[in-house]
Amino acid sequence: MLRAAQEVAARHASLWHTSADASALHGVFAVNKPPGISCAGLLDYFKRNITKGADSMSFSEHFDREQALRAKVDSQNKKPRRRFVPSNIRVGHGGTLDVEAAGVLVFGINNGCKQLGEYLVGGKSYLATGLLGVATESYDAEGNVTHIDPALVPASRILDAIPRFIGDIMQRPPIYSAIKLDGKRLYEYARGGEHPPTEIKSRKVTVGDVKLLYYENHAAGGEKMGRQVMLPADYANYYATGRYQWQPNADGPLVGQPLLAFANRPAAPRFQLLIDSGGGVYVRSLIHDLGQAVGSAATMVSLVRMSQGPLRLDRDTINPEDLVYMDRVRDAIRHAEAVIHNK
C-alpha cells in the first residue's frame, strides 16, 4: 500500500509540474465542440492533457470514455463523476452547449476565466434543423414523443409565424435543462420521473433574427424552398449514424417512443433555421414553440453554434485534438485577442 501511495503522490506531483507552464497562459479562445460530448467532458480533456502534446490520451479515446460515462449516468440517473485532476491552472467555459449540439465553445484559462461572463450573455448565432409534425418531452430528438401531427403546414405559414419569435420574447425553458428550481436542476426532476414543485416560469429573452433557410415537406404536396446548408462532414456523419441511425424496418415514431432513431427518416418534413440570439435563449424551445404557432408540432434534431461573440466557427476555432499542445492553445489565445479587439 505504501508503494501504491508513493506512486499516486509521484503522479500528482508530475501533473502539477507539467501544468506549471500552463499557469502562464491567460486569456480566452474558441474550440470547435463536436456533438456527442458535454462541455464539461471537453473541458476535462483540456485540463487533463494540456502540455502533454503527443504523449496525451487521444481525443477519440477520451470521447469514447465520455460516451460510456454518459451511458452509465443515464442508466443510473446519477451525476457524472470524473477522476480528480490536481492542477495549478484554472479553466472554464462560457455559454453551455447541450451534449448533442456542436460548434463554437469559448474556453478561458487562468485570468481569462474572468472574461467568460460576457460570453454567457453575449450574442450567438445557431444553425438548427427542425423536424415538423412531431414533438418530444425534451424538445429535441433524444426525448420521447409527446405529440404527432400530420404536418400539413406550408412554408408560408412558417414564414408568417417567425416574426413572433424576434425581439424580446417570453420563453419557457424545457424541462430537460440545467436551470435550478428549488435547489435542483430541472433535468434531475425529469430524469427521476418527478414533477417540479412549482411551475416552470417563462423568461424574457432576446432573439435578434430568425431566417428560414430551407424547407421540405412531402406531406404538404412535396413543397420545397431554399437551399439546405450542409453541416461539416464529421457533424453530418455523427447525426446520421450511431444513436441517430435510421432503422428502415422500424414503425413510428409513436407517442411515448424515443424520437432519436427516426430523426433521419427519409421524406420526413423538416426545415432549417439561422438564429441570432442573446444569452439564455433555448433554440429547442424556439423550435418547439414555432411548431405550435403554425398549428402543428416541431422538434430540434441538430444544432450548431456558428458564432459566439465575434468568434466564428472554423475561422476562429481550434479542434479538440489541438487542446493538448501548448503552442496551439497560445496561438489560439492570441488569435482570439486580435479578433475581439478588432471586432
Secondary structure by P-SEA (a helix, b strand, c coil): caaaaaaaaaaaaaaaaaacccccccccccccccccccaaaaaaaaaaccccccccccaaaaaaaaaaaaaaaaaacccccccccccccccccccccccccccbbbbbccccccccccccccbbbbbbbbbcccccccccccccccccccccccaaaaaaaccccccbbbbbbccccccccccccaaaaaaacccccccbbbbbbbbcccccccccccccccccccccccccaaaaaaacccccccccccccccccccccccccccccccbbbbbbbcccccaaaaaaaaaaaacbbbbbcbbbbccccccccccccccccccccaaaaaaaaaaaaaaaaac
